[in-house]
């Protein structure tokens, strides 16, 4: 019985001693990973930034690849993400450009209508030329509307962007 208790106490003491061990890890300036059970075994440049592993969770190991080293699949994924972001930003710029173009056409059309109304009211000398010029501006805005509608059919825009542009263009009467 004495030997059993002695053996059991030695076993418990050794288990307690090994579970309290700490592991230190860090990366040096060249990106190499250093792991040690003693802080003094790490390179001097790593000691102040060493990570201590949790002794209660010895299975927790994080692999961190060295700085600057990436896998081929990671590069292709990042390239695909960048390409998709560029596509999205191009679509956004096209939509903004189309909205600006539609607003410009509407403003031109509305100013031509006002110019025509004012010319009809005033009946001053040269009002006929002003009316003709206003009619030409209105016709130009209508043609711009048709061109922009054809462009919109070719570009891929969201439904809200398309509705916004169509709402603007509906202010220009055929």
Backbone bond lengths (Angstrom), bond angles and torsions (degrees), N, CA, C in turn:
res aa  C-N    CA-C-N  psi(-1)  N-CA   C-N-CA  omega(-1)  CA-C   N-CA-C  phi
1 X - - - 1.437 - - 1.531 110.67 -
2 X 1.349 116.79 -37.99 1.463 120.18 179.05 1.522 110.36 -62.99
3 X 1.341 115.63 -40.72 1.469 118.85 -179.64 1.527 111.69 -67.04
4 X 1.326 116.06 -34.99 1.458 120.54 178.51 1.523 110.80 -64.24
5 X 1.332 117.12 -46.49 1.467 122.27 179.75 1.524 109.84 -65.77
6 X 1.304 117.59 -40.48 1.460 121.84 178.87 1.534 111.05 -64.30
7 X 1.309 116.03 -44.86 1.469 120.88 178.96 1.532 110.34 -64.61
8 X 1.314 116.27 -42.24 1.459 120.79 179.61 1.526 110.81 -64.08
9 X 1.330 117.79 -42.76 1.463 120.87 179.99 1.528 111.16 -66.31
10 X 1.331 118.02 -38.00 1.465 121.04 177.53 1.529 110.25 -65.92
11 X 1.309 116.28 -40.95 1.463 121.04 178.85 1.524 110.85 -63.91
12 X 1.318 117.92 -45.30 1.474 122.11 179.10 1.522 110.22 -63.77
13 X 1.323 117.42 -42.43 1.464 121.03 179.41 1.520 111.18 -63.17
14 X 1.308 117.64 -40.39 1.465 120.13 -179.65 1.531 110.85 -69.35
15 X 1.342 117.06 -36.71 1.460 120.07 176.92 1.524 111.14 -65.52
16 X 1.314 117.13 -42.47 1.457 120.66 178.71 1.521 111.02 -64.61
17 X 1.285 115.86 -37.36 1.459 120.90 -178.72 1.533 110.99 -67.80
18 X 1.337 118.43 -40.79 1.463 120.83 -178.10 1.517 112.12 -77.49
19 X 1.329 118.42 -30.26 1.459 119.55 -179.17 1.526 111.82 -74.77
20 X 1.308 117.30 -19.63 1.459 119.71 -179.98 1.532 112.29 -86.01
21 X 1.330 117.27 -3.96 1.459 120.40 -178.49 1.521 109.94 -67.80
22 X 1.322 114.94 138.31 1.461 120.84 178.84 1.513 109.49 -109.60
23 X 1.299 115.42 146.54 1.453 121.26 175.79 1.520 108.44 -114.32
24 X 1.320 115.82 139.72 1.451 122.24 179.94 1.526 108.35 -115.24
25 X 1.330 116.08 142.20 1.458 119.56 177.07 1.526 109.53 -142.81
26 X 1.331 114.46 149.09 1.463 119.73 177.15 1.518 109.09 -163.28
27 X 1.323 116.12 168.57 1.466 123.18 175.97 1.518 108.20 -113.68
28 X 1.322 115.29 136.58 1.461 118.76 178.19 1.526 109.93 -86.37
29 X 1.318 117.23 -177.33 1.467 121.53 -176.10 1.525 112.44 -65.79
30 X 1.325 118.00 -20.33 1.468 121.63 178.36 1.524 111.92 -90.27
31 X 1.311 117.05 -1.84 1.450 121.50 177.76 1.512 114.61 90.44
32 X 1.307 118.77 6.54 1.463 122.12 -179.73 1.521 109.98 -80.57
33 X 1.328 115.69 140.63 1.459 122.36 179.53 1.521 109.24 -89.10
34 X 1.348 116.48 129.94 1.455 122.66 177.10 1.522 108.24 -119.10
35 X 1.339 116.41 131.52 1.459 122.48 178.36 1.525 107.66 -128.27
36 X 1.337 116.83 133.63 1.462 120.74 -179.56 1.523 109.30 -151.30
37 X 1.332 115.23 158.40 1.460 119.93 176.60 1.523 111.29 -92.89
38 X 1.313 116.74 -4.17 1.453 122.25 179.70 1.529 107.10 -132.12
39 X 1.301 116.32 132.13 1.463 121.22 -177.82 1.522 111.69 -61.08
40 X 1.308 116.84 -31.28 1.463 120.44 -178.58 1.529 112.31 -73.37
41 X 1.329 117.94 -15.31 1.458 121.00 178.43 1.527 112.66 -81.77
42 X 1.319 116.39 -10.14 1.466 120.60 177.49 1.526 109.66 -82.03
43 X 1.331 118.27 154.56 1.463 119.50 175.25 1.531 110.41 -59.90
44 X 1.288 117.08 151.59 1.465 121.78 -174.80 1.522 112.24 -59.47
45 X 1.326 117.45 -37.04 1.463 120.52 -178.61 1.529 112.52 -68.32
46 X 1.348 117.11 -19.35 1.463 121.26 -177.12 1.524 113.39 -94.86
47 X 1.274 118.49 -17.05 1.474 120.99 -170.40 1.523 113.22 -60.46
48 X 1.316 116.79 -38.86 1.470 118.52 -176.50 1.529 112.88 -76.17
49 X 1.334 117.52 -17.97 1.468 119.51 -179.11 1.528 112.57 -117.01
50 X 1.313 117.62 20.99 1.469 122.16 -178.25 1.524 110.32 -71.06
51 X 1.314 115.25 142.25 1.460 122.22 175.01 1.518 108.48 -95.46
52 X 1.323 115.63 140.74 1.463 121.04 179.33 1.517 107.67 -103.87
53 X 1.335 116.29 126.81 1.457 119.58 178.50 1.522 108.90 -77.13
54 X 1.311 115.62 152.58 1.462 121.83 -178.90 1.525 109.05 -77.03
55 X 1.351 118.64 118.91 1.467 119.92 -178.10 1.524 112.61 -67.33
56 X 1.329 118.18 -21.16 1.459 120.82 179.88 1.523 111.88 -81.05
57 X 1.322 116.62 -14.50 1.457 121.41 -179.89 1.526 109.37 -128.45
58 X 1.345 117.37 73.11 1.461 119.57 -176.25 1.523 113.00 -69.30
59 X 1.317 118.20 -16.93 1.458 120.40 -179.07 1.514 112.94 -82.15
60 X 1.305 117.41 -7.05 1.459 120.86 -177.62 1.527 109.19 -82.38
61 X 1.298 115.97 106.19 1.458 120.83 178.77 1.516 107.26 -128.70
62 X 1.301 116.71 125.63 1.457 121.70 177.26 1.512 109.18 -108.63
63 X 1.314 115.55 122.66 1.460 119.35 176.27 1.510 107.77 -94.20
64 X 1.290 115.69 124.15 1.460 121.77 178.01 1.521 106.93 -116.57
65 X 1.328 118.03 116.77 1.463 118.58 -179.43 1.526 110.17 -66.65
66 X 1.307 116.38 152.97 1.464 119.24 179.32 1.519 111.37 -59.65
67 X 1.305 115.57 153.16 1.462 120.87 -179.69 1.520 109.55 -60.79
68 X 1.325 116.22 136.18 1.453 120.62 178.31 1.512 114.14 86.90
69 X 1.306 118.04 -9.79 1.457 120.51 -179.23 1.512 108.31 -103.44
70 X 1.324 117.02 116.32 1.449 121.88 178.00 1.515 108.98 -128.82
71 X 1.290 114.88 155.32 1.458 118.72 -179.46 1.522 110.53 -80.35
72 X 1.309 116.51 160.28 1.461 122.23 -178.47 1.525 111.03 -64.04
73 X 1.344 116.56 -41.08 1.460 119.87 -179.13 1.518 110.60 -67.07
74 X 1.320 117.16 -34.11 1.452 121.16 177.52 1.526 109.99 -64.65
75 X 1.336 117.33 -40.77 1.463 121.13 178.69 1.522 111.18 -63.67
76 X 1.325 117.19 -42.97 1.460 119.65 -179.67 1.526 110.57 -67.65
77 X 1.320 117.18 -35.34 1.470 120.15 176.70 1.520 110.71 -64.86
78 X 1.340 116.32 -46.19 1.457 120.12 179.48 1.526 110.71 -62.80
79 X 1.326 116.40 -38.34 1.460 120.42 178.21 1.528 110.22 -63.81
80 X 1.325 117.27 -41.88 1.462 121.71 178.93 1.525 111.00 -64.88
81 X 1.325 116.64 -39.25 1.475 120.54 178.57 1.525 109.85 -64.94
82 X 1.345 116.71 -45.88 1.471 119.97 178.75 1.523 111.60 -61.01
83 X 1.324 115.81 -40.25 1.457 120.12 -179.62 1.528 110.63 -65.10
84 X 1.328 116.44 -41.07 1.467 120.28 178.46 1.525 110.83 -66.18
85 X 1.328 117.25 -39.14 1.462 120.42 177.25 1.521 111.13 -63.76
86 X 1.331 116.92 -38.82 1.462 120.39 177.35 1.525 110.62 -65.04
87 X 1.319 117.00 -41.30 1.462 120.98 178.80 1.523 110.47 -61.97
88 X 1.323 115.93 -43.68 1.465 120.28 180.00 1.528 110.77 -64.14
89 X 1.331 116.57 -43.65 1.471 118.95 -179.87 1.524 111.19 -67.51
90 X 1.345 118.12 -33.72 1.466 120.20 176.42 1.523 110.70 -65.43
91 X 1.320 116.53 -43.08 1.469 119.92 177.49 1.516 110.99 -62.12
92 X 1.324 115.88 -39.92 1.454 120.01 -179.99 1.529 110.45 -64.36
93 X 1.350 116.02 -42.95 1.469 119.65 178.16 1.524 111.42 -64.16
94 X 1.340 116.87 -39.95 1.463 119.94 178.04 1.521 110.86 -63.13
95 X 1.332 116.27 -41.83 1.462 120.12 179.40 1.521 110.79 -64.60
96 X 1.329 116.96 -43.82 1.462 120.46 178.51 1.520 110.82 -63.32
97 X 1.317 116.60 -39.31 1.461 121.18 178.28 1.526 110.85 -64.38
98 X 1.334 116.36 -42.11 1.460 120.51 179.26 1.524 111.12 -65.50
99 X 1.323 116.73 -39.31 1.472 120.22 177.92 1.528 109.93 -63.86
100 X 1.327 116.81 -44.59 1.461 120.20 178.75 1.525 111.49 -62.35
101 X 1.324 116.16 -41.12 1.455 120.70 178.91 1.534 110.44 -63.92
102 X 1.325 116.44 -42.55 1.472 120.43 178.99 1.524 110.51 -64.29
103 X 1.338 116.41 -42.66 1.473 119.31 178.29 1.520 111.41 -62.66
104 X 1.323 116.48 -39.05 1.458 120.99 178.57 1.528 111.16 -63.21
105 X 1.327 116.17 -44.66 1.463 120.72 178.78 1.526 111.21 -62.50
106 X 1.329 116.50 -43.43 1.470 120.81 -179.89 1.530 110.59 -63.99
107 X 1.334 116.39 -43.95 1.468 119.50 178.48 1.525 111.42 -62.53
108 X 1.311 116.89 -40.94 1.462 121.34 178.11 1.526 110.40 -63.54
109 X 1.329 115.87 -43.89 1.471 120.88 179.66 1.532 111.05 -63.35
110 X 1.334 116.01 -46.27 1.469 119.56 -178.28 1.521 112.02 -67.23
111 X 1.313 117.67 -37.37 1.475 119.21 177.88 1.520 110.53 -69.10
112 X 1.337 118.31 -33.71 1.467 121.31 176.68 1.524 110.28 -66.12
113 X 1.333 117.30 -39.18 1.473 121.00 177.80 1.525 110.32 -62.99
114 X 1.342 116.20 -45.01 1.462 119.68 179.09 1.525 111.33 -63.56
115 X 1.320 116.03 -42.00 1.460 120.51 179.12 1.534 110.42 -60.60
116 X 1.334 116.67 -41.55 1.469 122.07 -179.58 1.528 110.89 -66.03
117 X 1.358 116.12 -44.52 1.475 120.12 179.78 1.523 111.16 -62.41
118 X 1.333 115.21 -44.33 1.472 118.89 179.93 1.524 111.42 -64.34
119 X 1.297 117.24 -37.05 1.470 120.62 179.01 1.524 110.44 -67.32
120 X 1.335 117.54 -39.47 1.467 120.58 178.33 1.529 111.74 -65.92
121 X 1.308 117.04 -35.24 1.462 120.91 -179.29 1.531 111.93 -73.45
122 X 1.311 115.57 -39.20 1.466 118.30 -172.29 1.519 112.52 -77.12
123 X 1.293 118.00 -39.13 1.461 123.79 -177.44 1.524 111.56 51.00
124 X 1.294 115.23 39.23 1.458 120.54 175.67 1.514 109.39 -82.17
125 X 1.330 112.21 176.87 1.452 118.62 177.90 1.531 108.81 -64.26
126 X 1.288 117.79 129.18 1.452 122.84 178.40 1.511 114.27 87.57
127 X 1.354 116.83 8.56 1.465 118.40 -178.43 1.520 111.47 -65.52
128 X 1.360 115.93 -27.80 1.469 118.32 178.95 1.531 111.06 -66.08
129 X 1.327 116.40 -38.79 1.467 119.60 177.66 1.528 110.83 -64.31
130 X 1.326 116.90 -38.39 1.467 121.35 179.03 1.525 110.18 -65.82
131 X 1.332 116.40 -39.38 1.466 120.36 178.85 1.531 110.22 -65.73
132 X 1.314 116.57 -42.90 1.469 120.62 178.78 1.532 110.21 -62.56
133 X 1.319 115.49 -43.60 1.470 120.02 179.08 1.528 110.81 -63.60
134 X 1.330 117.50 -41.81 1.465 121.55 178.86 1.526 110.45 -64.41
135 X 1.354 116.59 -41.02 1.465 119.94 177.73 1.537 111.01 -62.18
136 X 1.313 116.99 -39.35 1.468 121.06 178.27 1.538 110.95 -65.05
137 X 1.330 116.34 -40.28 1.464 120.20 178.25 1.532 110.88 -65.51
138 X 1.340 116.16 -39.12 1.467 119.91 178.07 1.531 110.41 -65.48
139 X 1.336 116.61 -41.47 1.464 120.62 178.82 1.534 110.68 -65.10
140 X 1.315 115.81 -38.94 1.466 120.42 177.70 1.530 110.77 -63.35
141 X 1.339 117.05 -39.98 1.468 121.21 177.88 1.525 110.24 -65.75
142 X 1.334 117.79 -38.35 1.467 120.93 178.06 1.530 111.17 -64.83
143 X 1.336 116.16 -41.14 1.464 119.79 178.41 1.539 110.38 -66.03
144 X 1.328 116.20 -40.56 1.460 120.38 176.82 1.517 111.48 -61.34
145 X 1.329 116.04 -36.57 1.464 120.89 177.54 1.519 110.36 -62.54
146 X 1.334 117.25 -46.45 1.466 121.12 -179.70 1.531 111.38 -62.76
147 X 1.331 116.81 -40.62 1.463 121.18 178.85 1.525 110.57 -64.41
148 X 1.327 115.82 -43.70 1.466 120.32 -179.72 1.529 111.07 -65.88
149 X 1.322 117.77 -37.41 1.469 120.58 177.73 1.526 110.25 -63.15
150 X 1.333 117.35 -40.42 1.474 120.60 177.72 1.526 110.60 -64.57
151 X 1.332 117.32 -39.34 1.469 120.95 178.35 1.526 110.74 -64.75
152 X 1.331 116.33 -39.39 1.464 120.40 -178.65 1.521 112.00 -64.00
153 X 1.322 116.85 -32.68 1.464 119.81 179.23 1.521 111.05 -67.99
154 X 1.338 116.88 -28.59 1.464 120.91 -178.83 1.526 112.42 -84.84
155 X 1.325 118.01 -27.94 1.460 120.46 -178.19 1.520 110.40 -92.04
156 X 1.332 114.70 149.15 1.461 120.47 178.80 1.528 108.83 -94.15
157 X 1.319 115.20 107.30 1.459 121.59 178.18 1.522 108.87 -119.68
158 X 1.319 115.44 158.92 1.467 118.77 175.36 1.523 108.66 -70.74
159 X 1.305 115.90 160.51 1.466 120.03 -177.69 1.529 111.32 -63.98
160 X 1.325 118.03 -35.69 1.466 119.76 179.01 1.529 111.25 -67.97
161 X 1.338 116.63 -38.92 1.461 119.82 177.94 1.532 109.86 -65.38
162 X 1.317 116.53 -43.34 1.450 120.66 -179.71 1.530 110.82 -64.46
163 X 1.325 117.15 -41.77 1.466 120.83 178.26 1.522 111.39 -63.49
164 X 1.321 116.61 -40.15 1.462 120.94 179.00 1.531 110.51 -61.23
165 X 1.312 116.75 -44.83 1.461 121.02 -179.14 1.531 110.51 -68.30
166 X 1.325 116.90 -43.09 1.466 120.85 179.19 1.521 111.64 -63.56
167 X 1.337 117.32 -37.18 1.459 121.44 177.58 1.539 110.43 -62.78
168 X 1.317 114.60 -42.51 1.466 118.92 177.13 1.536 110.88 -63.23
169 X 1.326 115.66 -47.02 1.466 119.66 -176.64 1.521 113.02 -68.85
170 X 1.324 118.36 -23.06 1.466 121.04 178.48 1.530 112.08 -68.74
171 X 1.324 117.20 -14.49 1.469 120.83 176.06 1.528 110.97 -71.61
172 X 1.315 115.92 -19.16 1.476 121.28 178.41 1.529 106.48 -92.05
173 X 1.319 115.47 113.60 1.464 119.62 -178.07 1.521 110.53 -86.38
174 X 1.335 114.19 143.45 1.467 119.04 179.73 1.463 109.13 -81.02
